[in-house]
Amino acid sequence: MGEGLQAQPIIELLRARRPEVQIAYTFYSPSAEQFSHSLQVDFADYLPFDTFGDADRVIAALRPGTLIFSKLDIWPALTERAAAARVPVGVISATLAETSGRRGLFARSLLAEAYRAIERVGAIDDNDADHFRQMGVRAERIEVTGDTRYDQVWARAQRAPSALVESMRSSRPTLVGGSTWPTDEEHLFGAWRKVRDKIPDARFVIAPHELTAAHLASVESWARQRKLRLARIGAADAAAADVVLVDRYGVLGDLYALADVAYVGGGFHSAGIHSVLEPAAFGAPVLFGPRHDKSRDAGKLIAAGGGAAVVGVADLSLRLSDWLGSLPARDAAGEAARTMVQAGTGAGERSFELVSALLDR
């Protein structure tokens, strides 16, 4: 769904400024299907598997003025057939990690023709621009436009809070734990006991990554054992609970507005951490586990002073106690996080200009 979130600011700008343009949004992952229903597009559906025959049928059916990829998943057959049909191809929020398998010698030889066919690339940063040049995109077709996720999360943070968020407002120091895995909760639950000893009115809003009945029950069992009042999100007594359990998808991004401090899950898990930008945009200092090396945003947050990595219960409890218990420390770190996100905005406008130029071809 990350690619869809990066495309969203451009879709919204196209709809507002160029209403005559029809927009077809395609995806391949089932996780993006529900998200696609929220977009202002004329057509949304799964993209067929990347074969030359299916690519020809897609292009013949849609007759696109341009084909835009978001982030990194360049489909070689679709790209080559689009170029053969004189459809200009572009990439927004383009990134290609140093360790990407696509950068290997064998993969580059297989993908070279597709990358040479790309007419415009809006790279996230200079390193990504270099990587796309190495893949075969001509240097004069590449520019650094930034990451549109910053625009997307910043816009969400500026909107009026939802009714759900308003119903959960509290003066209690609040930790919002987002997309947590059991490996995160092992450390969070241990640290929370120490935090509550120092800050008895501290509140914990937890949104697990997996909402299975067994996982939700394990959180409820922990709260009972600790004699903490737990309520599920949306319950009448949720605002007064010590622990609020989020048992639905699609609301976490808004719930970060409640956070005095945020913890983003995945950093004690092999998959790596989830988005740290969403809480940072609301001005919440962000904590996460040690396995954050694949997240450039986490590194930027640490450098800015708006986030920190923790390696276990001891330092997690210290960080939480410091930021939840000290308003000056929390405000300073939160402002650093918010400023970092704001400084990254503007990619949406630059990417819109890139897409518009291809449409006008």
C-alpha positions as CSV (number, residue, x, y, z in Angstrom):
1,M,0.0,0.0,0.0
2,G,3.0,2.3,0.4
3,E,3.2,2.9,-3.3
4,G,-0.5,4.0,-3.3
5,L,0.2,6.4,-0.4
6,Q,3.0,8.0,-2.5
7,A,0.7,8.3,-5.5
8,Q,-2.2,9.8,-3.6
9,P,-0.9,13.4,-3.5
10,I,-0.4,13.4,-7.3
11,I,-3.8,11.9,-7.8
12,E,-5.4,14.6,-5.7
13,L,-3.6,17.4,-7.5
14,L,-4.5,16.0,-10.9
15,R,-8.2,15.7,-9.9
16,A,-8.2,19.3,-8.5
17,R,-6.2,21.0,-11.3
18,R,-6.8,18.8,-14.4
19,P,-10.3,17.5,-14.0
20,E,-10.4,16.5,-17.6
21,V,-7.8,13.8,-17.0
22,Q,-9.1,10.3,-16.4
23,I,-7.1,8.3,-13.9
24,A,-6.7,4.5,-13.8
25,Y,-5.1,3.2,-10.6
26,T,-3.8,-0.3,-10.6
27,F,-2.2,-2.5,-7.9
28,Y,-1.0,-6.0,-7.3
29,S,-1.0,-6.5,-3.6
30,P,-4.3,-7.5,-1.9
31,S,-3.4,-5.0,0.9
32,A,-4.0,-2.1,-1.5
33,E,-7.5,-3.1,-2.6
34,Q,-9.4,-1.5,0.2
35,F,-7.2,1.6,0.0
36,S,-7.9,2.0,-3.7
37,H,-11.6,2.6,-2.9
38,S,-10.7,5.8,-1.1
39,L,-8.9,7.3,-4.1
40,Q,-10.4,9.9,-6.5
41,V,-9.9,7.8,-9.6
42,D,-12.1,6.7,-12.5
43,F,-10.9,3.1,-12.5
44,A,-9.2,0.9,-9.9
45,D,-8.4,-2.8,-10.2
46,Y,-5.6,-5.4,-10.0
47,L,-2.9,-5.2,-12.6
48,P,-2.5,-8.5,-14.5
49,F,0.7,-10.4,-14.2
50,D,3.5,-8.8,-16.2
51,T,3.4,-10.6,-19.6
52,F,3.7,-9.0,-23.0
53,G,0.3,-10.3,-24.0
54,D,-1.5,-8.9,-21.0
55,A,0.5,-5.6,-21.3
56,D,-0.6,-5.2,-24.8
57,R,-4.3,-5.8,-23.8
58,V,-4.0,-3.3,-20.9
59,I,-2.6,-0.6,-23.1
60,A,-5.1,-1.2,-25.9
61,A,-8.0,-1.1,-23.4
62,L,-6.9,2.0,-21.5
63,R,-5.1,3.9,-24.3
64,P,-3.2,5.9,-21.7
65,G,-1.7,9.3,-22.2
66,T,1.1,8.4,-19.8
67,L,2.0,5.4,-17.6
68,I,3.4,6.3,-14.1
69,F,5.0,3.9,-11.7
70,S,5.2,4.8,-8.0
71,K,8.3,4.1,-6.0
72,L,10.2,1.1,-7.3
73,D,8.2,-1.7,-8.9
74,I,8.9,-1.1,-12.6
75,W,7.1,-3.8,-14.6
76,P,9.4,-4.5,-17.5
77,A,7.0,-6.0,-20.0
78,L,4.4,-3.3,-19.4
79,T,7.1,-0.6,-19.7
80,E,8.5,-2.0,-22.9
81,R,5.0,-2.4,-24.5
82,A,3.9,1.1,-23.4
83,A,7.1,2.6,-25.0
84,A,6.5,0.6,-28.2
85,A,3.0,2.1,-28.3
86,R,4.5,5.6,-27.8
87,V,3.1,6.0,-24.3
88,P,5.6,8.0,-22.2
89,V,6.6,6.2,-19.0
90,G,7.6,8.0,-15.8
91,V,8.4,7.1,-12.1
92,I,7.5,9.2,-9.1
93,S,9.1,9.0,-5.6
94,A,11.6,6.7,-7.3
95,T,13.9,4.7,-5.1
96,L,16.2,1.8,-5.5
97,A,18.1,0.6,-2.4
98,E,21.8,-0.2,-2.5
99,T,21.0,-3.8,-1.7
100,S,18.2,-4.2,-4.2
101,G,18.3,-7.5,-6.2
102,R,17.5,-5.4,-9.3
103,R,21.0,-3.9,-9.1
104,G,22.7,-7.2,-9.6
105,L,24.5,-7.9,-12.9
106,F,22.1,-10.5,-14.1
107,A,19.0,-8.6,-13.2
108,R,20.3,-5.4,-14.7
109,S,20.9,-7.2,-18.0
110,L,17.4,-8.5,-18.0
111,L,15.8,-5.1,-17.1
112,A,18.1,-2.8,-19.1
113,E,15.7,-2.4,-22.0
114,A,12.8,-1.5,-19.7
115,Y,14.8,1.1,-17.8
116,R,16.1,2.6,-21.0
117,A,12.5,3.1,-22.1
118,I,11.6,5.3,-19.1
119,E,11.3,9.0,-20.1
120,R,11.1,10.8,-16.7
121,V,12.3,9.8,-13.3
122,G,11.5,11.8,-10.1
123,A,14.0,10.3,-7.7
124,I,13.7,10.7,-3.9
125,D,17.4,11.7,-3.4
126,D,20.7,11.9,-5.2
127,N,21.6,8.3,-4.4
128,D,18.4,7.0,-5.9
129,A,19.1,9.1,-9.0
130,D,22.5,7.5,-9.4
131,H,21.0,4.0,-9.0
132,F,18.5,4.7,-11.8
133,R,21.3,6.0,-14.0
134,Q,23.2,2.8,-13.3
135,M,20.1,0.8,-14.3
136,G,20.1,2.4,-17.8
137,V,17.9,5.5,-17.5
138,R,19.5,8.4,-19.4
139,A,20.9,11.0,-17.0
140,E,19.0,13.9,-18.6
141,R,15.7,12.2,-17.9
142,I,16.3,12.0,-14.1
143,E,15.7,14.7,-11.5
144,V,15.4,14.7,-7.8
145,T,11.8,15.5,-6.8
146,G,11.7,14.1,-3.2
147,D,9.3,11.7,-1.5
148,T,5.6,12.3,-1.8
149,R,4.9,10.4,1.4
150,Y,5.9,13.6,3.3
151,D,3.2,15.5,1.5
152,Q,0.7,12.8,2.3
153,V,1.3,12.5,6.0
154,W,1.7,16.3,6.4
155,A,-1.7,16.9,4.7
156,R,-3.3,14.3,7.0
157,A,-1.9,16.0,10.1
158,Q,-3.3,19.4,9.0
159,R,-6.8,18.1,8.6
160,A,-9.5,18.5,11.2
161,P,-9.4,15.5,13.6
162,S,-12.0,12.8,13.0
163,A,-14.9,12.3,15.4
164,L,-13.2,9.1,16.7
165,V,-10.0,11.0,17.6
166,E,-12.0,13.8,19.3
167,S,-13.9,11.2,21.4
168,M,-10.5,9.9,22.6
169,R,-8.9,13.2,23.7
170,S,-7.4,13.2,27.2
171,S,-5.0,15.3,29.3
172,R,-3.3,12.0,30.3
173,P,0.3,11.4,28.9
174,T,-0.4,9.1,26.0
175,L,1.8,6.6,24.2
176,V,0.4,5.4,20.8
177,G,2.0,2.1,19.7
178,G,1.4,1.5,16.0
179,S,1.8,-1.7,13.9
180,T,3.3,-3.6,16.8
181,W,4.3,-7.2,16.5
182,P,4.6,-9.7,19.5
183,T,8.4,-9.0,19.5
184,D,7.7,-5.3,20.0
185,E,5.1,-6.0,22.7
186,E,7.5,-8.2,24.6
187,H,9.6,-5.0,25.2
188,L,6.7,-2.6,25.4
189,F,4.8,-4.4,28.1
190,G,7.9,-4.8,30.2
191,A,8.8,-1.1,29.9
192,W,5.2,0.0,30.5
193,R,5.2,-1.4,34.0
194,K,8.2,0.8,34.9
195,V,6.6,3.8,33.2
196,R,3.4,3.4,35.1
197,D,5.4,3.2,38.4
198,K,6.8,6.7,37.6
199,I,3.7,8.2,35.8
200,P,0.6,6.5,37.2
201,D,-1.8,8.3,34.9
202,A,0.0,7.3,31.6
203,R,-2.2,5.9,28.9
204,F,-1.4,3.4,26.2
205,V,-3.1,3.2,22.9
206,I,-2.0,0.1,21.0
207,A,-2.7,-0.9,17.4
208,P,-1.2,-4.3,16.7
209,H,-0.1,-5.1,13.2
210,E,-2.1,-8.4,13.1
211,L,-5.6,-8.2,14.4
212,T,-6.2,-11.9,14.9
213,A,-8.5,-13.0,17.7
214,A,-5.5,-14.7,19.4
215,H,-3.3,-11.6,19.2
216,L,-6.0,-9.3,20.5
217,A,-6.7,-11.7,23.4
218,S,-3.1,-11.7,24.3
219,V,-3.1,-8.0,24.8
220,E,-6.3,-8.1,26.8
221,S,-4.8,-10.9,29.0
222,W,-1.7,-8.8,29.7
223,A,-3.8,-5.8,30.7
224,R,-5.8,-7.9,33.1
225,Q,-2.7,-9.4,34.7
226,R,-1.4,-5.8,35.2
227,K,-4.8,-4.7,36.6
228,L,-5.1,-2.1,33.9
229,R,-8.5,-0.9,32.6
230,L,-8.7,-1.9,28.9
231,A,-11.3,-0.9,26.4
232,R,-11.4,-1.5,22.7
233,I,-11.4,1.5,20.4
234,G,-14.9,3.0,19.9
235,A,-16.2,1.7,23.2
236,A,-18.1,4.1,25.5
237,D,-15.5,3.9,28.2
238,A,-12.4,4.0,25.8
239,A,-11.4,7.6,26.6
240,A,-11.1,6.7,30.4
241,A,-9.3,3.4,29.9
242,D,-5.6,2.8,30.8
243,V,-5.1,0.8,27.7
244,V,-7.0,1.3,24.5
245,L,-6.9,-1.6,22.1
246,V,-7.3,-0.8,18.4
247,D,-9.1,-3.7,16.8
248,R,-9.7,-2.3,13.3
249,Y,-7.6,-1.3,10.3
250,G,-7.6,2.1,8.7
251,V,-7.6,4.4,11.8
252,L,-4.0,4.3,13.0
253,G,-2.8,7.2,10.9
254,D,-5.4,9.5,12.5
255,L,-4.9,8.1,16.0
256,Y,-1.3,9.3,16.0
257,A,-2.9,12.8,16.7
258,L,-3.5,11.5,20.3
259,A,0.2,10.7,20.8
260,D,2.5,12.5,23.2
261,V,5.0,9.9,22.2
262,A,4.7,7.2,19.5
263,Y,6.3,3.8,19.2
264,V,6.4,2.3,15.7
265,G,6.6,-1.5,15.4
266,G,8.7,-3.8,13.3
267,G,12.1,-2.9,14.7
268,F,12.4,-6.1,16.6
269,H,11.2,-8.1,13.6
270,S,12.9,-9.2,10.4
271,A,10.5,-7.2,8.2
272,G,11.8,-3.9,9.6
273,I,9.9,-0.9,11.0
274,H,6.7,0.6,9.6
275,S,6.2,4.2,8.8
276,V,7.7,6.7,11.3
277,L,6.5,9.7,9.3
278,E,2.8,9.5,10.3
279,P,3.4,10.1,14.0
280,A,6.2,12.6,13.3
281,A,3.9,14.7,11.2
282,F,1.7,15.2,14.3
283,G,4.7,16.4,16.3
284,A,5.1,13.2,18.4
285,P,8.7,12.0,19.1
286,V,9.1,8.5,17.8
287,L,10.6,5.3,19.2
288,F,11.4,2.1,17.4
289,G,13.4,-1.0,17.7
290,P,17.1,-1.6,16.6
291,R,16.3,-3.1,13.1
292,H,15.7,0.2,11.3
293,D,18.6,0.2,8.9
294,K,16.3,-0.1,5.9
295,S,14.3,3.0,6.8
296,R,16.0,6.2,5.7
297,D,13.2,8.2,7.5
298,A,14.2,6.6,10.8
299,G,17.8,7.6,10.3
300,K,16.7,11.2,9.5
301,L,14.5,11.3,12.6
302,I,17.4,10.2,14.8
303,A,19.7,12.8,13.2
304,A,17.1,15.5,13.8
305,G,16.5,14.6,17.4
306,G,12.9,13.7,16.8
307,G,13.3,9.9,17.2
308,A,15.4,7.2,18.9
309,A,16.1,3.5,18.5
310,V,15.8,1.3,21.6
311,V,17.4,-2.1,22.1
312,G,15.4,-3.5,25.1
313,V,13.2,-2.9,28.1
314,A,15.7,-0.8,30.0
315,D,16.3,2.0,27.5
316,L,12.7,1.9,26.2
317,S,11.4,2.6,29.7
318,L,14.0,5.4,30.2
319,R,13.0,7.0,26.9
320,L,9.3,6.7,27.6
321,S,9.6,8.1,31.1
322,D,11.7,11.0,29.9
323,W,9.4,12.0,27.0
324,L,6.1,11.3,28.8
325,G,7.2,12.8,32.1
326,S,9.0,15.9,30.9
327,L,7.1,18.4,28.8
328,P,10.1,20.4,27.7
329,A,12.0,17.3,26.5
330,R,8.9,16.0,24.8
331,D,8.1,19.3,23.1
332,A,11.7,19.7,21.9
333,A,11.8,16.2,20.4
334,G,8.3,16.5,18.9
335,E,9.0,19.8,17.3
336,A,12.2,18.3,15.8
337,A,10.1,15.4,14.3
338,R,7.5,17.8,12.9
339,T,10.1,20.1,11.4
340,M,11.8,17.2,9.7
341,V,8.6,16.1,8.0
342,Q,7.6,19.7,7.0
343,A,11.1,20.2,5.4
344,G,10.4,17.1,3.2
345,T,7.2,18.4,1.7
346,G,7.0,19.8,-1.8
347,A,7.6,16.5,-3.6
348,G,3.9,16.4,-4.5
349,E,4.1,19.6,-6.5
350,R,7.3,18.6,-8.3
351,S,5.9,15.2,-9.1
352,F,2.7,16.7,-10.4
353,E,4.7,18.9,-12.8
354,L,6.6,15.8,-14.0
355,V,3.3,13.9,-14.6
356,S,1.7,16.9,-16.3
357,A,4.7,17.3,-18.6
358,L,4.3,13.7,-19.7
359,L,0.5,14.1,-20.2
360,D,1.1,17.1,-22.4
361,R,3.5,15.2,-24.7
